[in-house]
Structures are given as structure tokens and as C-alpha cells.
């Protein structure tokens, strides 16, 4: 090797390489955001669909869900959910409980959250940016805990 030959990359080669890596990283980050948003949408729609299927089973046996929608409050969502989770141990209805009893979500009215709202007939998804209250959707499974303990003498609304 002669003393005039250098080893390594020139400054121009390094700048071009860093620019290409930055461009590819930008494309990757944008794609990742779209994937995460799509995943959150899917989880929310899936949770609402599971509740609606439970509601359908309940309606086939009981024939009515007499809980009206209450705007800007989550009491209606939780009345319906607890009705779907309840099982009368003295006289159990066929197929009850209609929804898993260890689902213990919290309510939210934050426009930053995905929420499930009861509209008086079915559950529907509220995406971030939509105004309204409902059952907060979490993706980490922290809303699955110990089975809900119904108070003595509880009957569905």
C-alpha cells in the first residue's frame, strides 16, 4: 500500500449513506404508525363485536335489553355489560353468562381513547377524536382481571 492511498470511506460516501438510511427510516416509521393505528382499530372493532355477539345470545333467551342509551355517562354501558356477565346460580339461564366475567374495563370520555358506546341497541366504537363516553379499550389486557363480584341480590336491569 502506498502512502497516498487512504482506508475507509470519504466524507461524501458517508453523507450519502446516512441520507439513504434516514430516508428508509422515515418510510419505516410512517408505515409503523399506520400498522399500529390499524391494529388498534381492529382490537376495538373486535371487542365491540364480542359484546354484540354476547348481546345477541342474551336477546335470544331474555328477548329484551331494556337499558336506554345515556349520553355523556357510562352507566348504561356498564348496566348492559353486567347483565351480560351475570349468571343466576339459583336458576341459570341457558348459555349464561353471555360474556366473560373477568372483563372489568373502566369508563372513559377522553377523546384520546378508543371507547365502546352503547347506543340503545348495539355497541359501537368511538375512535380517538370522537366525542362521547364509553368503555375504554386497552390493548395490553389489563382489563381482564378477577371475575366481577356481583352484590347480593343483584338482578340485571
C-alpha positions as CSV (number, residue, x, y, z in Angstrom):
1,X,0.0,0.0,0.0
2,X,1.4,3.4,-0.9
3,X,1.2,6.4,1.5
4,X,-1.2,8.3,-0.8
5,X,-3.9,5.6,-0.6
6,X,-6.4,6.0,2.2
7,X,-8.5,3.4,4.0
8,X,-12.2,3.9,4.8
9,X,-15.0,6.0,3.3
10,X,-14.8,9.5,2.1
11,X,-17.0,12.2,3.6
12,X,-19.3,12.3,0.6
13,X,-19.8,8.5,0.8
14,X,-20.7,8.8,4.5
15,X,-23.2,11.6,3.9
16,X,-24.9,9.7,1.1
17,X,-25.1,6.5,3.2
18,X,-26.6,8.4,6.2
19,X,-29.1,10.2,3.9
20,X,-30.2,6.8,2.5
21,X,-30.6,5.3,5.9
22,X,-32.6,8.3,7.1
23,X,-34.9,8.1,4.1
24,X,-35.5,4.4,4.7
25,X,-36.1,5.0,8.5
26,X,-38.7,7.7,7.6
27,X,-40.6,5.3,5.4
28,X,-40.4,2.6,8.1
29,X,-41.7,5.0,10.9
30,X,-44.7,6.1,8.7
31,X,-45.5,2.5,7.9
32,X,-45.3,1.5,11.6
33,X,-47.7,4.2,12.6
34,X,-50.2,3.0,10.1
35,X,-49.8,-0.6,11.3
36,X,-50.3,0.5,14.9
37,X,-53.4,2.5,14.1
38,X,-54.8,-0.4,12.1
39,X,-54.2,-2.8,15.0
40,X,-55.9,-0.5,17.5
41,X,-58.9,-0.2,15.1
42,X,-59.0,-4.0,14.8
43,X,-58.8,-4.6,18.5
44,X,-61.6,-2.0,19.2
45,X,-63.9,-3.5,16.5
46,X,-63.2,-7.0,17.8
47,X,-64.1,-6.0,21.4
48,X,-67.4,-4.4,20.2
49,X,-68.2,-7.4,18.1
50,X,-67.7,-9.8,21.0
51,X,-70.0,-7.6,23.1
52,X,-72.6,-7.5,20.3
53,X,-72.5,-11.3,19.9
54,X,-73.0,-11.7,23.7
55,X,-75.9,-9.3,23.4
56,X,-77.4,-11.4,20.6
57,X,-77.2,-14.6,22.7
58,X,-78.7,-12.7,25.7
59,X,-81.5,-11.4,23.5
60,X,-82.4,-14.8,22.2
61,X,-83.1,-16.0,25.7
62,X,-84.3,-12.9,27.5
63,X,-85.8,-11.2,24.4
64,X,-85.0,-7.6,25.6
65,X,-82.3,-5.3,26.8
66,X,-84.3,-2.6,28.5
67,X,-81.4,-0.2,29.0
68,X,-81.6,3.1,27.1
69,X,-78.5,5.0,25.9
70,X,-77.4,7.7,28.3
71,X,-75.3,10.4,26.7
72,X,-72.1,11.5,28.3
73,X,-72.2,8.8,31.0
74,X,-71.0,5.2,31.2
75,X,-73.7,3.8,33.4
76,X,-75.7,2.4,30.5
77,X,-72.6,0.6,29.1
78,X,-71.9,-1.0,32.5
79,X,-75.5,-2.0,33.1
80,X,-75.6,-3.8,29.8
81,X,-72.1,-5.4,30.4
82,X,-73.0,-6.6,33.9
83,X,-76.3,-8.0,32.6
84,X,-74.3,-10.0,30.0
85,X,-71.9,-11.2,32.7
86,X,-74.5,-12.2,35.3
87,X,-75.5,-15.8,35.9
88,X,-78.3,-16.6,38.4
89,X,-76.9,-19.5,40.3
90,X,-80.3,-20.5,41.6
91,X,-81.9,-20.6,38.2
92,X,-79.3,-20.1,35.5
93,X,-80.5,-19.1,32.0
94,X,-79.2,-21.4,29.2
95,X,-75.9,-20.2,28.0
96,X,-75.4,-17.6,30.7
97,X,-73.1,-15.8,31.4
98,X,-73.1,-14.5,27.9
99,X,-69.9,-12.6,28.3
100,X,-66.7,-13.4,30.2
101,X,-67.0,-12.5,33.8
102,X,-63.4,-11.4,34.3
103,X,-63.7,-8.5,31.9
104,X,-63.5,-5.4,34.1
105,X,-63.0,-2.3,32.0
106,X,-63.1,1.3,33.0
107,X,-65.1,4.1,31.5
108,X,-63.6,7.0,29.6
109,X,-64.8,10.2,28.0
110,X,-61.4,11.2,26.8
111,X,-61.1,12.0,23.0
112,X,-57.7,10.4,23.1
113,X,-59.0,6.9,23.8
114,X,-60.8,4.2,21.8
115,X,-64.1,3.6,23.5
116,X,-67.2,1.3,23.1
117,X,-70.5,3.1,23.5
118,X,-74.0,1.6,24.0
119,X,-76.4,3.3,21.6
120,X,-79.5,1.7,22.9
121,X,-79.5,-1.2,20.5
122,X,-75.8,-2.3,20.0
123,X,-72.3,-1.4,21.0
124,X,-70.4,0.9,18.7
125,X,-66.8,2.0,18.5
126,X,-65.7,5.6,19.2
127,X,-62.3,6.4,17.8
128,X,-59.9,9.0,19.1
129,X,-61.2,12.4,18.2
130,X,-64.9,11.3,18.5
131,X,-66.8,12.9,21.4
132,X,-68.6,10.7,23.9
133,X,-68.2,8.4,26.8
134,X,-67.9,4.6,26.8
135,X,-66.0,1.6,27.9
136,X,-62.3,2.3,27.4
137,X,-60.4,-0.1,25.1
138,X,-56.9,-1.1,26.3
139,X,-54.6,-3.2,24.2
140,X,-52.5,-4.7,27.0
141,X,-55.1,-6.9,28.6
142,X,-55.1,-5.1,31.9
143,X,-58.9,-5.0,31.8
144,X,-59.0,-8.8,32.2
145,X,-58.8,-9.4,35.9
146,X,-60.6,-11.5,38.6
147,X,-64.3,-12.2,37.9
148,X,-66.7,-9.4,38.8
149,X,-68.3,-9.9,42.2
150,X,-72.0,-9.1,41.9
151,X,-73.6,-7.7,45.1
152,X,-76.0,-10.0,46.9
153,X,-79.5,-9.9,45.5
154,X,-78.3,-8.5,42.1
155,X,-80.6,-8.8,39.2
156,X,-79.9,-7.5,35.7
157,X,-81.6,-4.2,34.7
